[in-house]
Amino acid sequence: MPAFPRFTALAESLPATVPFVGPETQERARGEAFRARLGANESGFGPAPSVIEAITREAALCWRYGDPENHDLRQALAAHLGLAPDCVVVGEGIDGLLGLTARLIAGPDTPVVTSLGAYPTFNFHVAGFGGRLVTVPYRDDHEDLEALLEAVRQHDAPLVYLSNPDNPMGTWHKADKIVAFAKSLPETTMLVLDEAYGETAPPEAIPAIDALSDMPNVLRYRTFSKAYGLAGQRMGYVFGVAETVSRFHRVRNHFGVNRLGQAAALAALQDRDWLTHVVEEVAKSRDRIAGIGRANGLVPIPSATNFVTMDCGSDVNRAKSILEGLGARGVFIRMPGVAPLNRCIRVSAAPDAEISVFEQVLPEVLAGVPATIG
Amino acid sequence: MPAFPRFTALAESLPATVPFVGPETQERARGEAFRARLGANESGFGPAPSVIEAITREAALCWRYGDPENHDLRQALAAHLGLAPDCVVVGEGIDGLLGLTARLIAGPDTPVVTSLGAYPTFNFHVAGFGGRLVTVPYRDDHEDLEALLEAVRQHDAPLVYLSNPDNPMGTWHKADKIVAFAKSLPETTMLVLDEAYGETAPPEAIPAIDALSDMPNVLRYRTFSKAYGLAGQRMGYVFGVAETVSRFHRVRNHFGVNRLGQAAALAALQDRDWLTHVVEEVAKSRDRIAGIGRANGLVPIPSATNFVTMDCGSDVNRAKSILEGLGARGVFIRMPGVAPLNRCIRVSAAPDAEISVFEQVLPEVLAGVPATIG
């Protein structure tokens, strides 16, 4: 039986690899559930009780399509940001919105600049539309703004990705640096500013809304997946100049956002007390994870996110052995994918019970992993 | 402030129009909610109580990403269909999967064949990737299989869309006709067989799974949005030859399916009694809608779907006046978008209370609409 011969040349050229393997896949392979789920930067602190109530209330209406305009949520987000509703588009998580962004700007062989080891899903989407990734090494575990700018100029790239705070390293730049970077870009380069972890960052890391809101070449991405605790609901949003943002409507899947997600996100946005509570819990958990790491000879990197990345003091082999050892003992974590970041492991903030499992298991794992291997 | 100048030429060429305006948009415009929601072919009969329970149970875990493999649901669907799990891919509704299909096969100027007046969202996605739509008129309110085949051959099209049962007309072809059509297509043409309304169709309308399951150029699309009553959860699936289906993994948003949707769909698939109940209710509701139409001088077209399309006896102006009159009185319906189908209105099956509103309002509306206008 011959295969279908007329997929596009681009589709045929794409690898079958995926950006991330889910923890469930690993659980099926090991035949039991993880005892601690610390790998996907989800929020084990959960969404607010008010959000669960909103979901439960809306469940009886899940036979109705969600509002394709995401009107109520967009209004609330706009009010929250101090922008006009037309400056905001809601999508199926930041991942979905990054896919649309790549589609709108990156065609075959379009140069797209990002940091070497930054968010793989962005790279997946760029490659999926034929874009050519130009990568810039991290500098001292931070995204290197000067080098990113230089690469943009050198390649005349129409698209550059920056996460602040950064994933997978947890580091951040101050707002004034980010604003200066944005303003130094050519007007012909779109900045994808991924602020997925903005809520857990120190305030001075996040540019004021109006610092960038008049720039047609800046898009800022935020999510309900992290601090708001709604990863499973797939609710992200992007904001920027209305005319720029309007392009998403030309290509998005208009009915793609699920109805309970809309209700959940709206309730989450309104429950500021819960967000404050979670941000406090995340900060405490980061401190605890860092302390556990230090007590075991790892070097935690200061983090503005809901995870802590820790230097394992050697190369990929040691970090990988630790990750695998933790996994075998029921602790799901992840690690950066490329050198030199992959000397590290990445552990998500979580409720104390899960961190205690990590605390208990880590020394057992390290006992079996030599200080330097490779 | 200049606009961002480097969206792709394709993106810049796309119109800002959307395939469907949601009822919420109309409700906001009229300043009050519809009394009867009969326009989007949702299932007012709702999902099964067991499904609501599954959603409520899973809600506390919505801080976790859904399994990107959709493993449990895919296993259950595969068992249900009698296929290997690798033959099934789950996505964000049929709409999302149609978008991926267009992306995989249609590039700039690729000819894509569909019926004139068939599903606008498919057309939206094809146009969104630069494809060139080749449309074939309906014949006697049915999609015209011979003419579709002829257009495929004439244009050497790699992609052809067919919904069976059909939306927006509600008509259907028997399974043997569909199978013969599929087998008559060149091996270089992918058949998109949209079976969104398959559950409410007479059994003889739906090809056996194994009648098409060895054809690399056939993809069948089904959904939990219609008979299963989960439109708001955005759960669809596509199945076919494993190698064909595998292409979706190269481009899909792997974490794009929401977790409560996964739980809801799995529960819905297992509750066969509820599906049987809903299918019976839909059949009764279709009969009632048709009866109301006939009593008011409209001509209902026999339907295999969860809606009834009714000929208003004149042209677009009469149908549109009826639609607008119903809308002004709180009854949301839709109508086909192009001639000659747009002589009709389309009314979704729904619980009796809503149909009673339609029954009450329709004569009032018709009293104000002359038999022939235009």
Interface residues (C-beta under 8 A of the other chain):
Chain A: M1 P2 A3 F4 P5 R6 F7 T8 L10 A11 L14 P15 A16 V18 P19 F20 V21 G22 E24 T25 R28 R37 A40 E42 S43 G44 F45 G46 P47 I52 I55 T56 A59 A60 L61 C62 W63 R64 Y65 G66 D67 P68 E69 H71 E92 G93 D95 G96 G99 R103 L104 I105 A106 G107 T121 G128 P158 E187 T188 T189 M190 D214 P216 N217 S225 G229 L230 A231 G232 Q233 R234 V241 E243 T244 S246 R247 H249 R250 V251 N253 H254 F255 G256 V257 N258 R259 L260 G261 A264
Chain B: M1 P2 A3 F4 P5 R6 F7 T8 L10 A11 L14 P15 A16 V18 P19 F20 V21 G22 E24 T25 R28 R37 A40 E42 S43 G44 F45 G46 P47 I52 I55 T56 A59 A60 L61 C62 W63 R64 Y65 G66 D67 P68 E69 H71 E92 G93 D95 G96 G99 R103 L104 I105 A106 G107 T121 G128 P158 E187 T188 T189 M190 D214 P216 N217 S225 G229 L230 A231 G232 Q233 R234 V241 E243 T244 S246 R247 H249 R250 V251 N253 H254 F255 G256 V257 N258 R259 L260 G261 A264
